[in-house]
C-alpha cells in the first residue's frame, strides 16, 4: 500500500500583525502626546560700553555673591532658595511687576544662581530685567 506523504507547511512567523500593532502604538503615542510651550523671559541686555544709567529710586537690585548668596536692595537673605528670593522681591515691589530689576552677579558666581534669580523674577511677572556689566580694563569711556 502506498501512502502519500503529507505536505508539511513551512513553519514561519507572520510579521504583518506585529507591524500593524507597532504602527497603532506609534499613532496612539503621537496623538496622545501633549506639547508644552516653554515660557520665555524677556531680558534687556545692556551694552558693555556706554553711559551710566541713572538709577531709578523705585528699582529692585539683586546682588549675587561668589558663594551664591542673594541680597535684595542691600538686605541679605537667610538662604538662597527661590521662594525666599521671591518673598523678598514681593516685599519690596508690593506686587508691582513693572518696576525695573537689575541683577548684579560676581564674576565667579555660578551660572545656576543667576538663572535662579531670573527665573524667580520671571515667575512673578517681571519683564524689565537688566544685567549689570563693567567696562573692560583699558577701554576708554567714549566721552
Secondary structure by P-SEA (a helix, b strand, c coil): cccccccccbbbbbaaaaaaaaaaaaaaaaaabbbbbbbbbbbbccccccccccccccbbbbbbcccccccccccccccccaaaaaaaaaaaaccccccbbbbbbcccccaaaaaaaaaaaaaacccbbbbbbbccccccccc
